[in-house]
Amino acid sequence: MKVGDRMNLRRVHMATFPARAGTLEASLRSLVTQVDEVHLVLNEYAQIPAFLAGFDNVNPILPDIDYKDVGKFLPKAGPDDFVFLADDDLRYHPQYCDWMAEMACDIGLEQHVFGLHGSIYRQGTRSRKRKLYYYSKLLGQSVCVDELGTGTVFALGKNIPPLEFMLSAQKFVDVRFAKWCSENNLARICVARPRKYIQTIRNDGPSIYGTFTKNNPSIVLDEMGTYIGKSPFLGERLGRKLGLAERIR
């Protein structure tokens, strides 16, 4: 089924905090014209930033607690909504949402979730050694992976885990998301794309990777062990191969 055949509501879920104020607006501007709604969770904010009034389709949310990166899972989507999970320090290509939806519909939305940043981990070791499909680099054909970066995820609303499942996974939402997908028989697909469909917006503030992930906390490694190498389709290439014109666009 092609994207044009569907009338699904398109929505972005994003979480932010004041230290990312310098990147947030640029990230939002790269997405707002591509979707119907943007649901923005404002962790640590006392009030809604004034500049958000300039976006007609942004729904700002002041949460009662600091959800950190789990905030992306606070908004509730309809089961057939097209949900794009996004990060506040990334700039998305003007055709990003169309591209993701088209590639996903070609492969099949029901039993898959999709992303541009994917990892296949080395089995048998308690480490994060992996083959990384980095979001800004070319990938000529989609591939099944262990884990997706949730700032690049696209899926049906019913294939997004509920907040209750994600709540205790602050700072390791990619791992918890992969665990939930594995438990629900959802294959994680890293989507074929040209170069630079997502780019990092320079940010000098602290990162979750630098302050938490690179230290390989045991709780993270334990959860990774529940899904690494478990997919029967791991490493399998699927969907169409990109043509030469698409690779250099």
C-alpha positions in Angstrom: 0.0 0.0 0.0 1.3 3.4 -0.9 1.4 6.4 1.4 -1.1 8.3 -0.8 -3.6 5.5 -0.3 -3.8 6.2 3.4 -5.3 9.1 5.4 -3.5 8.4 8.7 -2.9 11.3 11.1 0.7 12.2 11.2 2.2 13.3 14.5 5.6 14.0 16.0 6.4 13.2 19.6 9.4 15.1 21.0 10.8 15.8 24.5 13.1 18.7 25.3 14.5 20.6 28.3 15.9 24.2 28.7 19.6 23.3 27.9 18.4 22.4 24.4 16.7 25.8 23.8 19.4 26.6 21.2 18.6 23.6 19.0 14.8 23.2 19.6 13.5 25.8 17.2 15.6 24.6 14.3 14.5 21.0 14.9 10.9 21.9 15.1 11.0 24.0 11.9 12.4 21.0 10.0 9.3 18.9 11.0 6.2 21.1 11.5 5.3 21.4 7.8 5.6 17.6 7.3 3.0 16.5 9.9 -0.4 17.3 11.2 0.6 17.6 14.9 3.7 18.0 17.0 3.4 17.0 20.7 6.3 18.6 22.6 7.0 17.7 26.2 8.7 20.5 28.0 10.7 18.9 30.8 12.0 21.3 33.5 10.1 24.3 32.0 8.1 26.5 34.3 6.2 28.1 31.4 5.8 27.6 27.6 8.5 29.4 25.6 7.0 32.3 23.7 8.3 31.3 20.3 6.1 28.2 20.2 3.1 30.5 19.7 4.4 30.9 16.1 3.7 27.2 15.3 0.1 26.5 14.7 0.4 22.7 15.0 2.7 22.4 18.0 1.0 21.2 21.2 3.3 22.1 24.1 3.0 20.0 27.2 4.2 21.0 30.7 4.5 17.7 32.6 4.2 17.4 36.3 7.5 15.6 36.5 10.8 15.5 34.5 10.4 12.6 32.2 13.7 13.2 30.4 13.9 11.2 27.1 10.9 9.1 28.2 8.8 12.2 27.5 8.5 11.1 23.8 6.2 8.4 25.1 4.0 10.6 27.2 1.6 11.7 24.4 -1.0 9.1 23.4 -1.5 8.3 19.8 -4.4 6.6 18.0 -3.7 3.0 17.0 -3.5 3.8 13.3 -1.7 7.2 13.6 1.6 7.7 11.9 4.0 8.5 14.8 7.4 10.0 14.3 9.6 10.0 17.4 12.0 12.9 17.2 14.9 14.4 19.1 15.4 18.1 19.8 19.0 18.3 18.5 18.4 16.8 15.1 17.4 18.5 11.8 15.2 16.4 9.5 15.2 16.5 5.7 12.2 18.3 4.1 11.1 14.9 2.7 11.9 12.9 5.8 8.4 12.0 6.9 7.2 11.2 3.3 10.3 9.0 2.8 9.9 7.1 6.0 6.2 6.5 5.5 6.7 5.4 1.9 9.5 3.0 2.7 7.6 1.6 5.7 4.4 1.0 3.8 6.3 -0.8 1.1 7.7 -3.3 3.8 4.6 -3.4 6.0 3.6 -1.4 9.0 1.8 -4.1 11.1 4.8 -6.2 12.3 7.6 -3.7 11.9 8.9 -0.5 13.4 11.3 1.7 11.5 14.2 4.1 12.0 17.2 5.7 10.4 19.7 4.9 13.2 20.2 1.2 13.8 22.6 -1.2 15.6 23.4 -4.9 15.3 25.3 -5.9 18.4 28.0 -8.5 18.9 26.6 -11.5 20.6 28.1 -13.3 23.6 29.7 -10.3 25.3 28.4 -7.8 27.8 29.4 -4.7 25.8 28.0 -2.3 23.3 30.2 -3.4 20.4 28.1 -3.2 17.3 27.7 -2.6 13.6 26.2 0.9 13.4 24.0 2.2 10.6 24.4 5.9 11.4 21.5 8.2 10.6 23.3 10.6 8.4 25.0 8.0 6.2 23.7 6.3 3.0 22.1 2.9 3.3 21.2 1.3 0.0 18.7 -1.2 1.3 16.7 -1.6 4.5 18.1 -4.0 7.1 16.7 -5.7 10.2 18.6 -4.7 13.3 18.6 -5.3 17.1 18.0 -1.7 18.1 16.8 1.7 16.7 17.6 5.1 17.9 14.3 6.5 19.1 15.0 10.0 17.7 14.6 8.5 14.3 11.6 6.1 14.8 8.5 5.8 12.7 5.7 3.4 13.5 1.9 3.0 13.8 0.6 4.3 17.1 -0.3 0.8 18.3 3.3 -0.2 17.8 4.6 2.5 20.2 5.0 1.3 23.8 2.9 2.8 26.5 4.4 5.3 28.9 4.0 2.8 31.8 6.4 0.4 30.1 8.9 3.1 29.3 8.7 5.1 32.6 11.7 3.5 34.4 13.9 3.7 31.3 15.1 7.3 31.6 18.4 7.7 29.7 18.1 4.3 28.0 14.9 4.5 26.0 16.4 3.0 22.9 17.1 -0.2 24.9 13.7 -0.3 26.5 12.0 0.4 23.2 13.9 -2.5 21.6 13.0 -4.8 24.5 9.3 -3.9 24.1 9.4 -4.5 20.3 11.1 -7.9 20.8 8.4 -8.9 23.4 5.7 -7.9 20.9 7.2 -9.6 17.8 8.0 -6.3 16.1 11.0 -6.4 13.8 13.2 -3.3 14.0 14.0 -2.1 10.5 16.8 0.4 9.7 15.4 2.2 6.6 17.3 2.6 3.3 18.0 6.3 2.6 20.3 8.8 0.9 22.9 10.6 2.9 22.0 13.4 5.4 18.3 12.7 5.7 18.9 13.6 9.4 21.7 15.9 10.6 22.9 16.8 14.0 22.4 20.4 15.2 25.6 21.5 17.0 25.0 21.4 20.7 27.6 22.0 23.4 25.5 20.8 26.3 25.7 17.4 28.0 24.6 14.3 26.2 23.0 11.1 27.6 25.7 9.1 25.8 28.5 11.0 27.4 27.1 11.1 30.9 25.5 7.6 31.1 25.4 5.2 28.1 29.1 4.9 27.4 29.7 3.6 31.0 27.7 0.5 30.1 25.5 0.4 33.3 24.5 -3.2 34.2 20.8 -2.4 34.1 21.2 -1.5 30.4 23.3 -4.5 29.5 20.8 -6.8 31.2 18.0 -5.4 29.2 20.0 -5.6 26.0 20.5 -9.3 26.6 16.7 -9.9 26.3 16.7 -8.9 22.6 20.2 -9.0 21.1 20.4 -11.7 18.4 16.9 -12.8 19.1 15.2 -11.7 15.9 15.0 -14.5 13.2 15.4 -11.8 10.6 18.4 -10.1 12.1 20.7 -8.8 9.4 18.3 -9.6 6.6 18.0 -7.1 3.8 14.4 -6.3 2.7 12.5 -3.8 0.7 13.7 -2.3 -2.5 17.2 -1.2 -3.2 17.8 2.5 -3.8 18.5 3.5 -7.4 21.5 5.6 -8.3 19.5 8.8 -8.6 18.1 8.2 -5.1 21.5 7.6 -3.6 22.9 10.9 -4.7 19.8 13.2 -4.2 
